[in-house]
C-alpha cells in the first residue's frame, strides 16, 4: 500500500512539474507548509481506499498515515484548499485517461449533456442568496420547477460497447443556455450534431 501512495505522489509531482499553470494559480505569495501535491495525493488515495467524503478521507489519514503527513492542516483548512484545486483535478484526469490507453478516434461522435445542480428550489429559488458569485435562478423543464444553482455541462466521446469517455466539463450559471455554454466550452461544436438536454 505504501508503494501505491508513493507512486501516486510522484505522478502528481510530475504533473505539477509539466504544467506550470498549476504553480501559477495562486494569486498571492501564500506558500503553505502542506503542499498542493501532498493534498491531492491524500485526497485521491483516500478515494482509492473507498472513502467518499472529505471528512472520512481526513480521518483516515489522521488515524493511519499521520507519520507520513506530519504537517497535515486542520480539517477546515484542508477542505477549503481541496475546493480551490479544480484545475489540478482536470489536468490529472486528462493525463490519466491518456496514460490509461484511452483512445478517441478523430471522427468519433460526441455526446453532450447538462444537468442542474440545485441549491434551492421552488419559492425559495428567488429569495436564496447562496453562492451568489457563481449561482443564479434557472428553470428545469424536466422537473417543471425553478431553482437556484448552477449547471454542469459535459462533452464525452462515444465509444462502441463501452462507457463514453469524458473530454471536457464546465460549470455555468443556471440561467445560461446550454448551447451558449457548450460553444464556450468547445468552439468547434458547430460541426457536431447537437442534442439538447431539457434542463
Long-range contacts (C-beta under 8 A, 24 or more apart in sequence): 4-45, 4-48, 5-41, 5-45, 5-65, 5-68, 8-41, 8-44, 8-45, 8-48, 9-37, 9-38, 9-41, 11-92, 12-37, 12-40, 12-41, 12-44, 12-88, 12-92, 13-37, 15-88, 15-91, 15-92, 15-95, 16-88, 19-91, 21-87, 22-87, 22-88, 22-91, 25-87, 32-73, 32-81, 33-71, 34-69, 34-71, 34-72, 34-73, 34-78, 36-81, 36-85, 36-88, 38-69, 38-71, 39-78, 39-81, 39-82, 39-85, 40-85, 40-88, 40-89, 40-92, 42-69, 42-72, 42-78, 43-82, 44-92, 54-78, 54-79, 54-82, 93-166, 97-165, 97-166, 102-165, 104-157, 104-159, 104-165, 104-167, 108-157, 108-158, 108-159, 109-157, 109-158, 109-192, 109-193, 110-155, 110-156, 110-157, 110-158, 110-167, 110-189, 110-192, 111-154, 111-155, 111-156, 111-157, 111-158, 111-164, 112-153, 112-154, 112-155, 112-156, 112-182, 112-189, 112-192, 112-194, 112-195, 112-197, 113-153, 113-154, 113-156, 113-197, 114-151, 114-152, 114-153, 114-154, 114-178, 114-181, 114-182, 114-197, 114-199, 115-151, 115-152, 115-197, 115-199, 116-140, 116-147, 116-149, 116-150, 116-151, 116-174, 116-199, 117-149, 117-150, 117-151, 117-152, 117-171, 118-147, 118-148, 118-149, 119-147, 119-148, 119-149, 119-150, 120-147, 120-148, 120-149, 121-145, 121-146, 121-147, 121-148, 122-146, 122-147, 124-148, 134-171, 134-173, 135-173, 135-174, 136-173, 136-174, 136-175, 137-174, 137-175, 138-173, 138-174, 138-175, 138-176, 140-198, 140-199, 141-198, 141-199, 142-198, 142-199, 143-199, 147-174, 148-174, 149-174, 150-174, 151-176, 151-178, 151-181, 151-199, 153-178, 153-181, 153-182, 153-185, 155-182, 155-185, 155-186
